[in-house]
Amino acid sequence: MVWPPGTLHGVEILSAPRLTVRTGALARNHDRLCAMTSANVGAAVKANAYGLGVDVVVPVLVAQGCENFFVASAAEGIELRRIAPDAAIHVFNGAMPGTIDELREHRLIPVLISLAQAEAWATEAPDRSLPCGLHFDTGMSRTGLTAAEADLLAGSPLLDRLDVRLVMSHLACADDPDSTHPEEQLERFRAIRERFPHGIASLSNSAGTHRGPEFHFDLVRPGISLYGGAFADADSNPMEPTVVLEAPILQFDRVEPGTTVGYGATFVATEPATHAVVPVGYADGFLRASSNTGHMWLAGHRCPIVGRVSMDLTVLDVSAVPEHEVRLGAPVEVFGDNERLDDVAAAAGTIGYELLTELGRRYERVATTD
């Protein structure tokens, strides 16, 4: 009998860690967001679409009708332009020195974050031939035109020299349901919008989109929600997991009480157990902070991580798994349907954003339509 590829005697095996992007789930998450708002739904695809791959993610979103994309840098915008020739591509870092020619050549829209950038961009397009956006700081205190700069710009001839297609700000605490900071930013942004009624208005990231329609304006720009991560409370996340990360069992063995595991011998077995090793470590973006706190899943059983996560390897206690399921090449779910992305992040003391964007290049990457 000839068994299907990726199986041994009809049982699935892996030879290397595998990262699966479910494009169907991605499309459905986009549609869920569209159903939540009358605003247009754009997409934050910076950091290689949060680690999933712009070449995989963006064509799916374009097919769903997404027309506005947001990246961090001109270099990311140039890469994206090859994939989405007709999209509006907005660059959060704005018109940085040395990038203006590239922004113009690749039809990228810098979101200007200072008066200096606004002046530089206007100088490049005295006839208002180059579109741009304006980012106003309403309470993040990170990037964006300050209140003082907004006052100067509002009364300056410089504004008439800019073809402003987008006016935006960014929420700092939208993921905290108890915070009043988002409402304070909302009021500041409404005041900004009255003074700068140019183009379309955008305030909300994923968390802002879920916070309520008063935050939506003309365009929302979700990121983590598209990819299945939690925007606030992970227990009430309505989005589907878009990414599944699996790794094969590389080795397994019985250990006796007193056996130490990993660098620093931070774990000591207190009873007989079965341990299995999977070839995933912090070089692959699986955080060392998961040492002795995180879990993975094997054959429907939650298996604790024992010892320190090392550069290439992680050890699991698989004692609760039936013996016939513990075999070389057996697929272990690092995160996915059972161990949700945000549960893995919480065990490491971080957020799903960091896990996704740290996903390493050593994974076999697969896209499926489910």
PyMOL commands that set and color helices and strands:
alter all, ss='L'
color gray80, all
select helices_A, chain A and resi 23-36+46-50+54-63+74-83+100-105+115-124+147-154+157-161+181-195+206-211+213-215+234-236+263-265+282-284+288-290+323-325+341-347+352-357
alter helices_A, ss='H'
color red, helices_A
select strands_A, chain A and resi 7-8+11-12+18-22+40-41+43-44+68-71+88-91+109-112+131-135+163-168+200-202+219-220+243-248+251-255+260-261+267-268+273-278+295-298+301-304+314-317+331-335+364-368
alter strands_A, ss='S'
color yellow, strands_A
deselect
rebuild
show_as cartoon
